[in-house]
Amino acid sequence: MTNTNATQLRKNLFGMLGNAIKYNETISVNTKDGNVFIISEEEYNGMIATIELNSNASLHDKIIAGKNESLDNCVSLDDIKW
């Protein structure tokens, strides 16, 4: 994560935005009124997807159950007849 202030952000805006996009680097901008974060669209979409998945209780339970399942009990996609 990059920490900066508004003055430095203005000086290096395009470079910092490029790093956020290319490397999913989070930028924390400190101001006298509070702090803000700049993240890439990809990072934002990932966070929203995670929130949506976790907000559905039954789906959340299935994800946790799948995470805890032994690999020996899993089926390979190669074994499925499409």
Protein Blocks (a to p, Z undefined) as FASTA:
>chain_A
ZZddfklmmmmmmmmmmmmmmnopacddddfkbccddddfklmmmmmmmmmmmmmmklmm
mmmmmmmpcfklpccfklpcZZ
